[in-house]
């Protein structure tokens, strides 16, 4: 990334591996503070440590796949409600 993202915040889902992990690292290297999300907390914690060891700012936001979510306006729910 050629543009500086200093002062910006990025949320990356699927950040525990693959493209999500690579995107989080690239965004952090470009200066963004990065919030990383995925199901595997241990992998997120390691990614946060890597970003911080390179001088970046990151926080892990583990997803909870069995959470009930109400869909706006539809009156429907998704998940084990």
N, C-alpha and C positions, 0 to 999 in steps of 0.2 A: 504494500500500500504506500503510495507516494504522499498522500495528504496526511497531515498531522491530525490525530483525533484527540489531542490533549483537551481536557475539560468535557469530554463526551463520555456517556455511559452506554455500554453495549450489553444486551442480554443474548446469550447464546444457549439454545436448547440442544440437547443431544451432544453435550460437550464432553462426555466421558471417553469418547474415542472418535477415530476417523475424522471426517470433515468438520464436525462440530469442535473437536479438540483443536484441530489446525486453525480454524477460524478464530477461536478464542485466543490462541497464542498470537496470531497475526494482528488481531485488534489490539491486544495488550502491547505488542511491540510498536504499534502505531500511536500509542499514547492513551488509548481509551481505558477507563476503568471498566472491568468486565465482571458481569454476573453470569455464572455458569450453572446450567441446570441439566439434570439427567437423573436416572434412577439409581445409579451406582455411586453412593456417597464416597466410598473409599477412593474411587478414581477422580471424583471432583476435588476432594481434599488434596490429592497429589497434584492435580493441575493447578490449583490455587497456589500451592507451595512453589511450583515451577515458575509461575508468573511472578510471584512476589520475589523469588530469588533473582529474577532478572530485572528487578526494580519496578515492576508493575503493581497494580492494585486489582484485587479480585476477591469475590465472595462466592461461596458455594450455596446454591439453592436447590437441594435435592427435591425431585418430584415425588409425589406420592400417588402411584397409579390407581390405588383403590379408593381415592377420594370421590365423594359424591359431588357433582357439579350441576347446579341448576342453570338451564339455558334461558337467557333473557327472552322475554316476550312469548316463548313457546309453551311455558308451563310444564315442560318436560325436564326430566333429570337424566343424567348419565352417571354410571357408576353403580356401586352396590348400595342403593338407597332403600 
